[in-house]
Structures are given as C-alpha cells and as structure tokens.
C-alpha cells in the first residue's frame, strides 16, 4: 500500500458535502477514503469511472405528465415526507 503523503483541498457546496458525508459514513468510508478510491479507479480505467450526464433543463415527459395530474387534482400528495426519496416513491417515480 502506498503511503499517503500529500493533501488536496477541495471547495464544495455545504449541502452536498453533508449529504455525501452521511452516505459515506453509512458505508464506513471517509471523504479521504472515497477520494482515494476515485483516484485509483481513474488510474485503472484511464477515465472517470462513471458516466457524466447532462442536467435536463426540460423535465422528462413522465414528469410533465405527473405535474399536470397534480395541478388538475387527479394526483394527490400525501405528505409530509421525510425525504425526497420517500416523495418519489409515493409518486411512483
């Protein structure tokens, strides 16, 4: 195993850091562990180890249809929801 002998400082959004930190902690990883894994995968694959997907400015057709159903009273939200994932599940997304 190689010795860790240098430091990288990163600036990120505080909410992103908090949410990612919680997920990493659940996996038993630190940010340092995760970034080290990322760098090793870049070396192994000689590319980013994931696909970069463009942010959609226009919602998908299914999302637009859902918005229309909600606005026209044909779909009800039954919150409150404890997370965005719970909201998506309730909407079948």
Backbone torsions as a table, in degrees:
resi	resn	phi	psi	omega
1	UNK	NA	134.8	-179.0
2	UNK	-75.7	145.1	177.7
3	UNK	-73.9	135.3	175.4
4	UNK	-83.8	110.7	-173.1
5	UNK	-130.6	19.3	177.1
6	UNK	-145.7	162.1	-176.9
7	UNK	-121.7	141.7	173.6
8	UNK	-121.2	127.4	175.8
9	UNK	-102.7	132.5	-178.7
10	UNK	-124.6	145.3	173.3
11	UNK	-108.7	124.7	-179.5
12	UNK	-137.1	164.3	174.9
13	UNK	-65.0	135.8	-175.6
14	UNK	-63.5	-36.3	178.4
15	UNK	-67.5	-42.0	177.9
16	UNK	-60.9	-44.3	179.5
17	UNK	-61.1	-45.0	-178.3
18	UNK	-62.5	-49.2	-178.3
19	UNK	-64.8	-44.6	179.6
20	UNK	-65.1	-38.9	178.9
21	UNK	-60.6	-39.8	178.2
22	UNK	-64.5	-43.9	179.8
23	UNK	-64.1	-45.5	179.4
24	UNK	-61.7	-41.7	179.4
25	UNK	-61.1	-39.7	177.5
26	UNK	-62.4	-27.8	178.7
27	UNK	-88.8	-3.2	-178.6
28	UNK	78.5	23.3	-177.5
29	UNK	-116.4	152.1	171.1
30	UNK	-99.9	170.9	174.4
31	UNK	-60.9	-38.7	178.9
32	UNK	-61.4	-44.0	177.4
33	UNK	-59.4	-48.0	-176.3
34	UNK	-63.7	-43.5	-179.3
35	UNK	-67.9	-37.5	176.5
36	UNK	-61.1	-44.0	176.6
37	UNK	-60.6	-43.3	178.3
38	UNK	-58.9	-48.4	-179.2
39	UNK	-62.2	-41.2	178.1
40	UNK	-63.5	-39.2	178.5
41	UNK	-67.3	-36.9	175.6
42	UNK	-61.1	-43.1	178.3
43	UNK	-64.2	-44.1	-178.9
44	UNK	-66.3	-42.8	-173.4
45	UNK	-95.0	-13.6	-176.6
46	UNK	56.1	38.9	177.3
47	UNK	-170.2	172.8	171.3
48	UNK	-66.7	137.6	-174.6
49	UNK	-82.3	24.9	177.8
50	UNK	-155.8	160.7	-179.6
51	UNK	-83.1	137.5	174.4
52	UNK	-91.1	122.2	-177.0
53	UNK	-112.8	131.8	-179.7
54	UNK	-68.1	141.3	175.5
55	UNK	-68.5	133.6	-179.1
56	UNK	-83.7	120.0	174.9
57	UNK	-76.1	-32.7	179.9
58	UNK	-106.1	128.7	179.1
59	UNK	-59.9	154.0	176.4
60	UNK	-62.5	156.5	178.8
61	UNK	-55.5	-37.8	179.7
62	UNK	-64.4	-38.1	179.8
63	UNK	-68.4	-42.6	177.7
64	UNK	-61.3	-40.3	178.6
65	UNK	-64.5	-40.6	178.4
66	UNK	-64.5	-43.8	178.0
67	UNK	-59.1	-43.3	179.0
68	UNK	-62.2	-42.7	179.5
69	UNK	-62.8	-40.7	179.3
70	UNK	-66.1	-47.1	-178.7
71	UNK	-63.2	-30.7	-179.3
72	UNK	-93.8	9.1	175.7
73	UNK	75.3	12.1	179.7
74	UNK	-90.9	-5.3	179.3
75	UNK	-138.9	132.6	-178.5
76	UNK	-115.8	141.4	173.1
77	UNK	-92.7	132.9	-174.5
78	UNK	-113.4	37.7	-177.1
79	UNK	-63.1	-174.5	8.7
80	UNK	-76.3	158.1	-179.7
81	UNK	-113.4	142.5	-178.2
82	UNK	-82.8	-14.0	178.7
83	UNK	-158.2	163.5	177.1
84	UNK	-65.6	-31.9	178.5
85	UNK	-63.3	-39.3	178.1
86	UNK	-64.0	-40.3	175.9
87	UNK	-60.6	-48.9	-178.9
88	UNK	-59.8	-43.4	-179.9
89	UNK	-60.9	-41.8	-178.7
90	UNK	-64.1	-25.6	-180.0
91	UNK	-95.0	-1.4	179.1
92	UNK	74.6	26.3	-178.7
93	UNK	-97.1	NA	NA
